[in-house]
């Protein structure tokens, strides 16, 4: 028995390779190396130009002040609520395949028959798909703005970047739905 070589089962080798690849992709996504990942990166502060402003002097007006009507901003409003919502990602099939292979290996080891292998593959595929969806989840922000005319507008931002606005901020809503501070 000491002289016999033990061979690695092909399904075990395949499962090991799948786990290594999945771990590598996970690390790449978390660190931000993977293109299109939603990994948080440290925000870079924008350099601020220092400009000297001349001192302002107040000169009394010779004419009485005329009151001009102030134009009403129809695109302006106040943020009422910013709500953060978790959105599950979409599965690409990689998680299901890796989970199916791993589940088949484990099912074969436990059941040692075709039925155990098949059940393990199905359970592993479902679990792998759900794990992939959870790994690809991102944040969505739902923003409610009360406009100056009294109406309410609801906007959504699915970019995943944190929103710089909070409740009470005065904003201008552009035609494409982006917010700009006033």
Helices and strands as residue ranges (DSSP letters): H 10-31, E 76-87, H 94-111, H 114-135, E 138-147, E 152-157, E 170-173, E 179-181
